[in-house]
């Protein structure tokens, strides 16, 4: 059962959030071979006064380079590199297309566990 944590600066509207979560859930279920109901997603949005780059809050003019989503996908150990790369590509495209964010501004990381 994958657990996916999407962290980003606030600003998406309700429709974008809904579409992003649906698409990421859909591509994750497809890649892992589980029912979509088993995919868990937690979206965390931060205001610009809760994120800093180089010691400077974004609300105070800190770097805009940090405005992209950072995604952590928790999954069991043992997935092939090919599967993980495809899953990363599919999740990145899903976020990009539903939120109008350039693909190169989305970071996806895997956390593999034994449990």
N, C-alpha and C positions, 0 to 999 in steps of 0.2 A: 504494500500500500504506500504509494509515494506521498510525501508531505512536502508541499512547495510553499516557500516563503518569498513573497514579492515585496521588496522595500523600495519606496520611491518618494519623491517630493510631491506634495499635494498639488492638485490641479486638474485631475481627470474628472469628467462629469459622470453621473450615475450610469449612463448608457455605455460609455467607454469601459468602465470598471466591469459591468455585467458581461459585455462582449469579450473582454480580455480573459476574465475568469472562465467563461464557457469554453473559449478556444484553447486556453492552456490546459484545462481539464481534459478536453477532447483529445488533443495531440498526445498528452501524457498517457492517458488510458490506452490509446492505440499503440504507442511505442512499447509500453510495458506489458500489454496484453491482459489488462484487468478491466473490470466494469468501471465506467466513469464514476459511479457512486463511491468507489473506493479511493478516488483521488481527493486529497485534502489540500486546500489552498488558503493561505492567510495573507491578505493584503495589508501592509502597514504603510500608511502615508505620514510623512513628516512635514511640518511647516518649516519654512526657511530659517526660522529662529531656533531650530533644533538640529541643524546640520552645519558643520563647519569644514572648511578646507584651508589648510595652512594656518590654523588658529583663528580664522576669521569666519564668523557666521555668514551664511548665504544672505540673510536678511540685511547684513551690513556690507554687502558687496563682495562677499567671498566668491571664489571661482565658480563659474557656471558649468565647469567641466564635470561637476558631481551630480547634475540634474538627471542623469539616466537611471533607469531601474537597475537594481541589483537583485538577482534571483538566486535563491539557494534551493536546490532540489535534493531532498533526502530520499535515499533509496537503498535497498539491500546491496551488499557487496556481490560481485559476480557478473554484473552486466558487461557485455563486450564493449570495447572502445568504439566500435562501429555503431552500436545501438546508442551509446551515450552521445556521440557526435550528432547522430540523426535527431535524437530527442532535443538536444540543445538547439539545433537548427530550427526544428519545428516550433519549439517554444519561443525562440527569439522572433521568428516570423509572425507568430500569432500575436505577440505583444506589439511588434512594430506596426502590423496592419490594423489592429483594433484601436491603437492609441496614437497613431501618426507620429511615431518616434523612429528615427533612423536606426537601422539594424546595428550599425557600429556603435551606437550609444547605449546598448543593452548588454549587461554583463550577466552571464549564467554560470553558476558553479554547482558542482555535484558534491554532496556529502554522502559517502557510502558507509553503511553500518552493518553489523552482523545480525542484529535483532529483527 
